[in-house]
């Protein structure tokens, strides 16, 4: 049983579901009758912040399901998600506001709102097409420092989090 199953069941029956946690990843469960109470402790004081879909949209500016895209862009070391080097929370949120989804960011990779250092053009090979049939950059033409985090064919080092090939 997944964490979202009780939430979906409660929504199906018209009940409410309150998730009390310290993990921000649970915010993606928001919707229907589900709210999340985020617990944090600072200097010995425990505080609770209650989120529903409206509160989430007010803080982040997009739907809770897009939290997955936010994490994919900015990364999360506690969940072992590498993210895109050079993109933090602020830039990731701006990209999602501008393009809507991670797929929207990929589809507009050449847009001027995406900084060149994030696109990592030096890691594309000259013989590789800029897009595949699906519209996504080919993983074989990208290095670890950019969108696909795979191995660049010109890469000679295995150093993690490199910003160049």
C-alpha positions as CSV (number, residue, x, y, z in Angstrom):
1,X,0.0,0.0,0.0
2,X,1.4,3.4,-1.0
3,X,1.3,6.5,1.1
4,X,-1.2,8.0,-1.4
5,X,-3.7,5.1,-1.1
6,X,-5.3,6.3,2.2
7,X,-5.5,9.8,0.8
8,X,-7.2,8.6,-2.4
9,X,-9.6,6.4,-0.4
10,X,-10.5,9.2,1.9
11,X,-11.2,11.5,-1.0
12,X,-13.3,8.8,-2.7
13,X,-15.5,8.5,0.4
14,X,-15.7,12.2,0.9
15,X,-13.6,12.1,4.1
16,X,-10.6,14.2,5.0
17,X,-7.1,12.9,5.4
18,X,-4.5,14.8,7.3
19,X,-0.8,13.7,6.9
20,X,1.4,14.9,9.7
21,X,5.0,14.7,8.7
22,X,8.3,16.5,8.6
23,X,9.0,15.5,5.0
24,X,8.2,18.2,2.4
25,X,7.9,15.5,-0.3
26,X,4.5,14.6,1.2
27,X,3.2,17.9,-0.2
28,X,2.7,16.1,-3.5
29,X,-0.2,14.2,-1.8
30,X,-2.3,17.4,-1.5
31,X,-5.6,17.4,-3.3
32,X,-9.2,16.4,-2.7
33,X,-9.7,16.0,1.0
34,X,-6.0,15.7,1.8
35,X,-4.1,18.3,3.8
36,X,-0.5,18.1,5.1
37,X,0.8,19.4,8.4
38,X,4.5,20.0,8.2
39,X,6.2,19.7,11.5
40,X,9.5,21.4,12.2
41,X,11.6,21.9,15.3
42,X,13.9,24.9,15.7
43,X,15.7,25.8,18.8
44,X,13.6,23.4,20.8
45,X,10.3,24.8,19.5
46,X,8.0,22.6,17.5
47,X,5.8,24.3,14.9
48,X,3.2,23.1,12.5
49,X,2.4,24.5,9.1
50,X,-0.8,23.3,7.5
51,X,-1.0,23.0,3.7
52,X,-3.9,22.4,1.5
53,X,-3.9,22.8,-2.3
54,X,-4.6,26.6,-2.1
55,X,-1.8,27.2,0.5
56,X,0.6,25.2,-1.7
57,X,-0.3,27.2,-4.8
58,X,0.1,30.4,-2.9
59,X,3.6,29.5,-1.7
60,X,4.9,27.7,-4.8
61,X,2.8,29.1,-7.6
62,X,2.0,25.7,-9.2
63,X,0.0,22.5,-8.5
64,X,1.3,20.1,-5.8
65,X,1.9,17.3,-8.4
66,X,4.6,19.6,-10.0
67,X,6.7,19.2,-6.8
68,X,8.2,16.1,-8.6
69,X,9.4,18.4,-11.4
70,X,10.8,20.9,-8.9
71,X,12.8,18.1,-7.2
72,X,14.0,16.8,-10.6
73,X,15.4,20.2,-11.5
74,X,16.8,21.4,-8.2
75,X,17.7,18.0,-6.7
76,X,17.4,16.7,-3.2
77,X,20.4,15.2,-1.5
78,X,18.3,13.6,1.3
79,X,16.4,11.6,-1.4
80,X,19.5,11.1,-3.6
81,X,18.1,13.1,-6.5
82,X,21.1,14.8,-8.3
83,X,19.1,17.6,-9.9
84,X,20.6,19.9,-12.5
85,X,23.9,21.6,-11.5
86,X,23.4,25.4,-11.4
87,X,19.7,25.1,-10.7
88,X,18.5,25.8,-7.2
89,X,15.0,26.2,-5.8
90,X,14.5,29.7,-7.0
91,X,15.6,28.9,-10.6
92,X,13.6,25.7,-10.7
93,X,10.5,27.4,-9.5
94,X,10.9,30.1,-12.2
95,X,11.3,27.5,-14.9
96,X,8.2,25.7,-13.8
97,X,6.3,29.1,-13.7
98,X,7.5,29.8,-17.2
99,X,7.1,26.4,-18.9
100,X,4.6,24.6,-16.6
101,X,6.2,21.2,-16.4
102,X,9.6,19.5,-16.7
103,X,8.5,18.4,-20.2
104,X,7.8,22.0,-21.0
105,X,11.3,23.0,-20.0
106,X,12.8,20.2,-22.2
107,X,10.6,21.3,-25.1
108,X,11.8,24.9,-24.8
109,X,15.5,24.1,-24.0
110,X,16.7,26.8,-26.4
111,X,14.5,29.5,-24.9
112,X,16.5,32.5,-23.7
113,X,15.0,32.2,-20.2
114,X,17.1,29.1,-19.7
115,X,20.6,30.2,-19.1
116,X,23.4,28.8,-21.3
117,X,25.4,27.4,-18.4
118,X,22.4,25.3,-17.5
119,X,21.9,24.0,-21.0
120,X,25.6,23.0,-21.2
121,X,26.0,23.4,-24.9
122,X,29.7,22.5,-24.7
123,X,28.6,18.9,-23.9
124,X,26.7,18.3,-27.1
125,X,28.6,16.4,-29.8
126,X,28.7,17.9,-33.2
127,X,27.3,14.8,-34.9
128,X,24.4,14.4,-32.5
129,X,21.0,15.9,-33.3
130,X,19.7,18.5,-30.9
131,X,16.4,16.6,-30.3
132,X,15.1,13.1,-30.5
133,X,11.7,12.3,-32.0
134,X,10.2,12.8,-28.6
135,X,11.5,16.3,-28.4
136,X,14.0,15.5,-25.6
137,X,17.7,16.0,-25.9
138,X,19.5,12.7,-26.6
139,X,21.2,11.3,-23.5
140,X,24.2,10.2,-25.5
141,X,24.9,13.8,-26.5
142,X,24.7,15.2,-23.0
143,X,27.1,15.1,-20.1
144,X,26.5,14.6,-16.4
145,X,26.4,18.4,-15.9
146,X,23.2,18.9,-17.9
147,X,19.6,17.7,-18.4
148,X,20.1,14.0,-18.7
149,X,23.0,13.3,-16.3
150,X,24.3,10.6,-18.4
151,X,27.8,10.1,-19.8
152,X,29.0,12.5,-22.4
153,X,30.9,10.6,-25.2
154,X,33.8,13.1,-24.9
155,X,34.0,12.8,-21.2
156,X,37.3,11.3,-20.0
157,X,36.8,11.7,-16.2
158,X,34.3,10.1,-13.9
159,X,34.4,13.0,-11.4
160,X,30.9,13.6,-10.0
161,X,29.0,16.9,-10.5
162,X,31.4,18.2,-13.2
163,X,30.2,21.2,-15.0
164,X,32.1,20.5,-18.2
165,X,32.9,17.4,-20.3
